[in-house]
Amino acid sequence: MTTQERLYAAIEKYGLNDERTLKISQERDREIVKEMKDLNKWMQ
C-alpha cells in the first residue's frame, strides 16, 4: 500500500485532524518534496 493510499484510508477511518492521519500526511509531504527535487534535477 502506498503512502497516498494509507493517507486516504486514515482520513476515512480517523478523520482529517487525527494525529495518525497528520503523521501519514507529513510523510507524504516529504515524498512529494523529494519527487519534486528529483524532477527538477532531471529537467535541468
N, CA, C and O of each residue as an XYZ file, in Angstrom:
176
protein
N       0.846     -1.175      0.000
C       0.000      0.000      0.000
C       0.893      1.240      0.000
O       1.811      1.355      0.812
N       0.619      2.148     -0.904
C       1.414      3.367     -0.993
C       1.059      4.319      0.147
O       0.039      4.156      0.818
N       1.899      5.293      0.348
C       1.632      6.302      1.379
C       0.339      7.035      1.064
O      -0.441      7.337      1.967
N       0.108      7.323     -0.218
C      -1.117      8.021     -0.609
C      -2.342      7.184     -0.249
O      -3.328      7.717      0.259
N      -2.287      5.894     -0.506
C      -3.398      5.001     -0.166
C      -3.588      4.926      1.349
O      -4.716      4.925      1.843
N      -2.474      4.863      2.079
C      -2.566      4.841      3.546
C      -3.196      6.125      4.063
O      -3.973      6.105      5.016
N      -2.853      7.254      3.421
C      -3.413      8.537      3.828
C      -4.919      8.553      3.606
O      -5.670      8.959      4.493
N      -5.369      8.116      2.431
C      -6.809      8.068      2.164
C      -7.529      7.182      3.183
O      -8.594      7.539      3.685
N      -6.942      6.034      3.479
C      -7.555      5.113      4.435
C      -7.625      5.735      5.835
O      -8.629      5.594      6.533
N      -6.564      6.416      6.232
C      -6.542      7.052      7.551
C      -7.573      8.172      7.641
O      -8.231      8.335      8.668
N      -7.712      8.942      6.568
C      -8.716     10.011      6.563
C     -10.109      9.422      6.723
O     -10.915      9.927      7.504
N     -10.390      8.360      5.989
C     -11.704      7.716      6.089
C     -11.950      7.139      7.478
O     -13.053      7.244      8.015
N     -10.923      6.532      8.056
C     -11.082      5.849      9.336
C     -11.036      6.794     10.534
O     -11.838      6.662     11.458
N     -10.093      7.754     10.524
C      -9.850      8.580     11.702
C     -10.245     10.043     11.541
O     -10.390     10.752     12.536
N     -10.421     10.507     10.302
C     -10.734     11.915     10.068
C      -9.474     12.715      9.785
O      -8.355     12.211      9.883
N      -9.687     13.976      9.432
C      -8.573     14.825      8.995
C      -7.654     15.276     10.124
O      -6.461     15.473      9.889
N      -8.152     15.442     11.308
C      -7.369     16.052     12.382
C      -6.763     15.065     13.365
O      -6.174     15.470     14.367
N      -6.900     13.793     13.092
C      -6.326     12.784     13.973
C      -4.808     12.761     13.831
O      -4.274     12.951     12.739
N      -4.130     12.530     14.932
C      -2.659     12.525     14.942
C      -2.083     11.509     13.963
O      -1.067     11.778     13.322
N      -2.719     10.344     13.841
C      -2.229      9.309     12.909
C      -2.323      9.782     11.463
O      -1.415      9.558     10.663
N      -3.431     10.437     11.141
C      -3.607     10.966      9.786
C      -2.579     12.051      9.501
O      -2.004     12.091      8.413
N      -2.347     12.919     10.454
C      -1.385     14.002     10.266
C       0.031     13.470     10.067
O       0.797     14.008      9.267
N       0.373     12.416     10.796
C       1.704     11.825     10.661
C       1.893     11.251      9.253
O       2.946     11.444      8.645
N       0.895     10.556      8.739
C       0.981      9.995      7.388
C       1.020     11.127      6.361
O       1.732     11.033      5.361
N       0.264     12.184      6.602
C       0.258     13.336      5.709
C       1.640     13.981      5.636
O       2.088     14.371      4.558
N       2.304     14.091      6.759
C       3.653     14.657      6.783
C       4.625     13.760      6.023
O       5.510     14.248      5.320
N       4.458     12.458      6.166
C       5.300     11.513      5.431
C       5.092     11.691      3.925
O       6.050     11.678      3.152
N       3.828     11.858      3.520
C       3.522     12.069      2.101
C       4.118     13.397      1.609
O       4.625     13.479      0.490
N       4.052     14.416      2.442
C       4.651     15.705      2.081
C       6.139     15.546      1.785
O       6.642     16.109      0.812
N       6.841     14.790      2.612
C       8.274     14.567      2.396
C       8.517     13.841      1.070
O       9.461     14.159      0.347
N       7.666     12.873      0.759
C       7.794     12.157     -0.514
C       7.594     13.103     -1.701
O       8.327     13.034     -2.687
N       6.610     13.971     -1.600
C       6.318     14.914     -2.680
C       7.491     15.866     -2.884
O       7.877     16.143     -4.020
N       8.055     16.363     -1.793
C       9.213     17.264     -1.898
C      10.361     16.553     -2.595
O      11.002     17.128     -3.475
N      10.628     15.318     -2.216
C      11.712     14.547     -2.846
C      11.427     14.351     -4.333
O      12.322     14.518     -5.161
N      10.189     13.999     -4.678
C       9.826     13.797     -6.077
C      10.016     15.086     -6.879
O      10.506     15.048     -8.008
N       9.636     16.209     -6.308
C       9.781     17.490     -6.998
C      11.259     17.842     -7.190
O      11.645     18.342     -8.246
N      12.075     17.583     -6.182
C      13.516     17.838     -6.309
C      14.124     16.956     -7.388
O      14.924     17.418     -8.202
N      13.739     15.677     -7.392
C      14.255     14.754     -8.400
C      13.818     15.188     -9.798
O      14.612     15.134    -10.738
N      12.586     15.608     -9.941
C      12.077     16.075    -11.226
C      12.819     17.329    -11.668
O      13.162     17.474    -12.842
N      13.062     18.220    -10.740
C      13.780     19.451    -11.060
C      15.192     19.155    -11.553
O      15.669     19.791    -12.493
N      15.864     18.189    -10.920
C      17.214     17.807    -11.353
C      17.165     17.211    -12.759
O      18.047     17.466    -13.579
N      16.148     16.432    -13.028
C      16.007     15.773    -14.309
C      15.748     16.797    -15.416
O      16.213     16.621    -16.542
N      15.012     17.860    -15.102
C      14.642     18.857    -16.102
C      15.795     19.803    -16.443
O      15.771     20.451    -17.489
N      16.776     19.884    -15.596
C      17.887     20.823    -15.854
C      18.928     20.239    -16.755
O      19.918     20.901    -17.064
